[in-house]
Structures are given as C-alpha cells and as structure tokens.
Amino acid sequence: MPDFADTRVSLAGKGMVRGTALTAPSSNAILVSVGGITVTARVAVGLTVAAGNIVLMARLGSLYYVVIVVPVAPTSTPATPPPADTAPPDTGDAPPAPKPTVRTGTLTCVPTSTACYRDGSWRSDGDPTNSFDLYQGRYGGSSYGRNTGAAFYGSKPHTLSGATCTKATLKVKRLSAGDFASRSATLRLVSQTSRPSGAPTLNETTSGPSLKIGDSTTFTLPTNWGQALIDGTRGGIAIAVSSDDPYIHLAGRGSWSAAMTLTLSWRR
C-alpha cells in the first residue's frame, strides 16, 4: 500500500475533511477519495472502517487521520445527503486562457477617382472631375495610343490594417465600345492610391468577367488582391492589355454610381 507521505494534495485550512474509504485498513492505513483525489490516511485506534464507508478525517501536520465513520441514515426517514465540499482541492494549476474574440465585417470602398491613361497623359475629354470611364486597348486602327483605365481607392482599404481578407468583390459594367460579343477585361492591381502624374504602376493580373455591352456584374477578385489593398501595398485596380484588343469600355464614376465599387470582407 502507498505510504501516506507520498500524497501531495493540499487540503490545509479545511478542518474536518469528508471522504469515501476506498479500501479496508492495512497496517492501520487506508486509501480515501476526497473530491475525486485519492489520499492516504491513518485510522484511529479501535475504529472499524470498511471500503465504501463515508469517513471524516482530521489533519495533524502532514498526516490525515480517520476519526469518524459517518453512520448510514435510517431507512425509515429520507436520507439527507451531506453538504458537498465548498471548494475543489487546490491543484496549483492556472486556469486556461479565454478563447480570443473573433470579429468579422465588410468594408465598401467607392473609388476616389476613375481615370484613363493614353498617349503619355491622362485623358480628360472634357471631364475634369476624376470620374472618367475606363478603357482598355486601342480603338480600331486609329493613331491614338493604347488605353489603361484605372480606379483608385485612397486610404480607405488600409483602415482595415491588421485584418485578414476573406473575400473581395468588384462591381463592373461594360459600356458601348468595341464589338458586341462578350469580352473580358484584363484586371491589374495598381500600386498608387491616387492618380499619379504619370502612368500607373501595374502589378498582378487576372481575367475579369466576360460581359456584353450593357452587362453589369459583381466579380469576385482573388482574395490576396483584397489583402494587398488592406495592407497598403496596392492602392487601385486597372484594366490594361499589352496588345490593342480586346478594346473594352467600362463605366467610371461619372457613368454609373456603382462603378468599380470594391467590397472587402474581413476578420480579425
């Protein structure tokens, strides 16, 4: 039988301790369950204890002594259970850390400006309000240069700095230009958050939605594009091709109120 000195459960300051005998005495010592923890205790001289008895123990120094066997309540009256221990034994373990609170949401970013770059400058065509439509490619066999349309979002996406992007969508509408077949603009991420004096800096690329003239849709962007806009490493979205075709015309702020609206879903 284990020696009672091996027991390292701290029940100091509890006075009389109630438990259940797990064994009959052997060499005047028994095992007792206290609050689910097994301790070794000495049995007072002349006290008869059997396994399953409810006992009361007293502590003297580091030793426990069984001093009372609690009698079974008479069967003629309802048994009243003894009160439970008021506190669990002190194990010395720290409580687990609380689970972190997860927050989610969406942020809608209307472009601060939409514009089109061609022939080494930004097109105005009589529109000085930063609401110009977006064009891609070159018109027919004209001598005009190749177009790059862009939308800039300022600092608003970066207000989510530190969040994780879970989804990014873009509202686009195709207007009259080029042929009438369904065509896809080539989307590019832009470094600048506002229209630069020169050409926009084009980066990542993906194929946009296939649209006929007059069609509009909400297109799902790569999630890492939304993350780049949140992190501030990218600031806008453009349409551009290295060849002349397909020649495509997308609505800007002045033509459609929802044009190039970016929606970022996030969590943190």
C-alpha positions as CSV (number, residue, x, y, z in Angstrom):
1,M,0.0,0.0,0.0
2,P,1.4,3.5,-0.8
3,D,2.7,5.4,2.1
4,F,0.6,8.5,3.2
5,A,3.8,10.7,2.9
6,D,3.6,10.3,-0.9
7,T,0.3,12.2,-1.0
8,R,0.8,15.7,-2.2
9,V,-2.8,17.0,-2.2
10,S,-3.1,20.3,-0.2
11,L,-6.2,20.4,2.0
12,A,-4.8,22.8,4.5
13,G,-7.2,25.1,6.3
14,K,-10.3,22.9,5.7
15,G,-10.7,21.5,9.2
16,M,-12.6,18.2,9.1
17,V,-12.5,16.6,5.6
18,R,-15.2,14.3,4.3
19,G,-14.3,11.4,2.0
20,T,-15.1,7.9,1.0
21,A,-13.0,4.9,2.0
22,L,-11.6,3.1,-1.0
23,T,-10.0,0.2,0.9
24,A,-10.2,-1.6,4.2
25,P,-7.3,-0.8,6.6
26,S,-4.0,-2.4,6.0
27,S,-1.2,-1.8,8.6
28,N,-3.6,0.8,10.1
29,A,-3.7,2.8,6.8
30,I,-6.4,3.2,4.1
31,L,-7.0,5.0,0.9
32,V,-9.7,7.7,0.9
33,S,-11.2,9.6,-2.0
34,V,-11.7,13.3,-1.3
35,G,-13.3,15.4,-4.0
36,G,-12.1,12.9,-6.7
37,I,-8.5,12.8,-5.3
38,T,-7.1,9.8,-3.5
39,V,-5.2,10.4,-0.3
40,T,-3.6,8.0,2.3
41,A,-4.8,8.3,5.9
42,R,-4.2,6.6,9.3
43,V,-7.2,5.0,11.1
44,A,-7.8,6.0,14.7
45,V,-7.2,3.1,17.2
46,G,-10.4,1.0,17.7
47,L,-12.2,2.4,14.7
48,T,-13.6,-0.1,12.2
49,V,-13.7,1.1,8.6
50,A,-14.8,-0.8,5.5
51,A,-14.5,0.1,1.8
52,G,-17.4,2.4,0.8
53,N,-17.8,4.0,4.3
54,I,-18.2,7.7,4.5
55,V,-15.5,9.0,6.8
56,L,-14.4,12.2,8.4
57,M,-10.7,12.9,8.6
58,A,-8.6,15.4,10.7
59,R,-5.2,16.7,9.8
60,L,-2.2,16.8,12.1
61,G,0.8,18.3,10.5
62,S,1.2,16.5,7.1
63,L,-0.8,13.4,8.2
64,Y,-4.5,12.6,7.9
65,Y,-6.4,10.6,10.5
66,V,-9.8,8.9,10.0
67,V,-11.6,9.7,13.3
68,I,-15.3,9.1,12.5
69,V,-17.2,6.7,10.3
70,V,-20.5,8.5,9.3
71,P,-23.4,6.2,10.0
72,V,-25.9,5.3,7.3
73,A,-29.1,7.3,7.7
74,P,-32.1,5.2,9.0
75,T,-34.1,3.7,6.2
76,S,-37.4,4.9,7.8
77,T,-36.6,8.5,7.1
78,P,-35.4,10.1,3.8
79,A,-31.6,10.3,3.7
80,T,-30.3,13.8,3.6
81,P,-27.0,14.0,1.6
82,P,-24.2,15.6,3.5
83,P,-23.2,19.0,2.0
84,A,-20.7,18.9,-0.8
85,D,-17.2,20.3,-0.4
86,T,-17.3,24.1,-0.7
87,A,-14.3,24.2,-2.9
88,P,-12.3,21.8,-5.1
89,P,-8.8,20.9,-3.9
90,D,-6.1,23.3,-4.8
91,T,-4.1,21.7,-7.6
92,G,-1.9,24.8,-8.2
93,D,-2.8,24.8,-12.0
94,A,-3.6,28.2,-13.7
95,P,-7.0,28.4,-15.4
96,P,-6.9,28.1,-19.2
97,A,-6.7,31.3,-21.2
98,P,-10.1,32.5,-22.6
99,K,-10.7,32.0,-26.3
100,P,-10.0,35.0,-28.4
101,T,-12.9,37.0,-29.7
102,V,-13.2,36.8,-33.5
103,R,-14.6,39.9,-35.3
104,T,-15.8,39.9,-38.9
105,G,-17.3,42.5,-41.2
106,T,-17.4,44.1,-44.7
107,L,-16.0,47.4,-45.9
108,T,-17.3,49.1,-49.0
109,C,-14.8,51.3,-50.9
110,V,-16.1,53.6,-53.6
111,P,-13.2,54.8,-55.8
112,T,-12.0,58.3,-55.0
113,S,-11.3,58.7,-58.8
114,T,-11.6,56.8,-62.0
115,A,-9.4,57.8,-65.0
116,C,-7.9,56.6,-68.2
117,Y,-4.2,56.9,-69.3
118,R,-3.3,57.2,-73.0
119,D,-0.5,58.6,-75.1
120,G,1.6,59.6,-72.1
121,S,-1.1,61.5,-70.3
122,W,-4.4,61.2,-68.5
123,R,-7.4,61.6,-70.8
124,S,-9.8,64.4,-69.9
125,D,-12.1,64.6,-73.0
126,G,-13.8,67.5,-71.3
127,D,-14.2,65.7,-67.9
128,P,-12.1,67.3,-65.2
129,T,-13.9,65.7,-62.2
130,N,-11.9,62.5,-61.8
131,S,-14.9,60.5,-62.9
132,F,-13.7,59.4,-66.4
133,D,-14.6,56.0,-67.8
134,L,-12.1,53.2,-68.0
135,Y,-10.8,51.9,-71.4
136,Q,-8.6,49.1,-72.4
137,G,-6.7,48.5,-75.7
138,R,-6.7,50.7,-78.8
139,Y,-9.6,51.9,-80.8
140,G,-9.6,50.2,-84.3
141,G,-6.7,51.2,-86.4
142,S,-6.6,54.8,-85.1
143,S,-3.4,56.6,-84.4
144,Y,-4.4,57.1,-80.8
145,G,-2.4,55.3,-78.2
146,R,-3.3,52.3,-76.1
147,N,-5.6,52.9,-73.1
148,T,-5.2,51.9,-69.5
149,G,-8.3,52.6,-67.3
150,A,-7.9,52.8,-63.5
151,A,-9.8,53.2,-60.3
152,F,-8.1,54.5,-57.1
153,Y,-9.3,53.9,-53.6
154,G,-7.3,56.3,-51.4
155,S,-6.6,55.2,-47.9
156,K,-10.0,53.6,-47.1
157,P,-9.0,49.9,-47.6
158,H,-6.0,50.4,-45.4
159,T,-8.3,51.4,-42.4
160,L,-8.6,47.6,-42.0
161,S,-4.8,47.2,-41.5
162,G,-4.2,44.1,-39.4
163,A,-7.3,42.3,-40.6
164,T,-7.4,39.2,-42.8
165,C,-9.3,39.5,-46.1
166,T,-11.8,36.6,-46.6
167,K,-13.4,37.9,-49.8
168,A,-13.1,40.8,-52.3
169,T,-15.6,41.8,-54.9
170,L,-15.7,44.4,-57.6
171,K,-18.8,46.0,-59.4
172,V,-18.2,46.4,-63.2
173,K,-20.4,47.5,-66.1
174,R,-19.4,47.4,-69.8
175,L,-20.4,50.3,-72.0
176,S,-20.6,50.7,-75.7
177,A,-17.2,50.3,-77.5
178,G,-15.6,47.6,-79.5
179,D,-17.6,44.7,-80.8
180,F,-20.9,43.4,-79.3
181,A,-19.6,39.9,-78.4
182,S,-18.9,39.0,-74.7
183,R,-15.4,40.2,-73.8
184,S,-13.2,40.1,-70.7
185,A,-11.2,43.0,-69.5
186,T,-7.8,42.2,-68.0
187,L,-7.7,43.4,-64.5
188,R,-4.4,44.7,-62.9
189,L,-3.5,45.8,-59.4
190,V,-2.1,49.3,-59.2
191,S,0.5,50.5,-56.7
192,Q,-0.8,54.1,-56.3
193,T,-3.8,55.0,-54.1
194,S,-4.5,58.1,-56.2
195,R,-3.9,59.2,-59.8
196,P,-0.2,59.8,-60.3
197,S,1.1,62.4,-62.7
198,G,2.5,59.7,-65.0
199,A,1.4,56.2,-65.9
200,P,0.0,54.0,-63.1
201,T,2.3,51.2,-61.9
202,L,0.7,47.9,-62.9
203,N,1.3,44.7,-61.0
204,E,-0.7,41.4,-60.6
205,T,-3.1,40.4,-63.3
206,T,-6.3,38.3,-63.6
207,S,-9.0,38.0,-66.2
208,G,-12.2,39.9,-65.4
209,P,-15.8,38.8,-66.1
210,S,-17.0,38.2,-69.6
211,L,-19.5,40.9,-70.5
212,K,-21.6,42.0,-73.4
213,I,-22.2,45.7,-73.9
214,G,-24.7,46.9,-71.3
215,D,-24.0,44.0,-68.9
216,S,-23.0,44.6,-65.3
217,T,-21.9,42.2,-62.6
218,T,-20.3,41.8,-59.2
219,F,-17.0,40.0,-59.8
220,T,-15.0,38.1,-57.2
221,L,-11.4,39.1,-57.1
222,P,-8.5,36.9,-55.8
223,T,-8.5,37.1,-52.0
224,N,-4.9,38.1,-52.0
225,W,-5.8,41.2,-54.0
226,G,-8.1,42.3,-51.2
227,Q,-5.3,41.6,-48.7
228,A,-2.8,43.7,-50.6
229,L,-5.3,46.6,-50.7
230,I,-5.9,46.2,-46.9
231,D,-2.1,46.0,-46.2
232,G,-1.5,49.2,-48.3
233,T,1.0,47.5,-50.7
234,R,-1.6,48.2,-53.5
235,G,-3.9,51.1,-54.0
236,G,-6.1,50.7,-57.1
237,I,-7.4,48.4,-59.9
238,A,-6.8,49.0,-63.6
239,I,-7.8,47.4,-66.9
240,A,-5.0,47.0,-69.4
241,V,-3.7,44.7,-72.2
242,S,-0.3,44.7,-73.9
243,S,-1.9,44.4,-77.3
244,D,-4.6,46.5,-78.9
245,D,-7.5,44.1,-78.4
246,P,-9.9,43.5,-77.0
247,Y,-10.9,47.2,-77.0
248,I,-13.3,47.5,-74.0
249,H,-15.1,50.4,-72.3
250,L,-16.1,50.1,-68.6
251,A,-18.2,52.6,-66.7
252,G,-16.4,55.1,-64.4
253,R,-17.9,57.1,-61.5
254,G,-19.5,59.6,-63.9
255,S,-21.4,57.0,-65.9
256,W,-22.6,54.6,-63.1
257,S,-22.8,55.3,-59.4
258,A,-21.7,51.8,-58.5
259,A,-18.8,51.7,-61.0
260,M,-15.6,49.9,-59.7
261,T,-17.0,49.7,-56.1
262,L,-14.8,47.4,-54.1
263,T,-16.2,45.4,-51.2
264,L,-13.8,43.7,-48.7
265,S,-14.9,41.0,-46.3
266,W,-12.6,40.6,-43.3
267,R,-12.0,39.0,-39.9
268,R,-9.6,39.8,-37.1
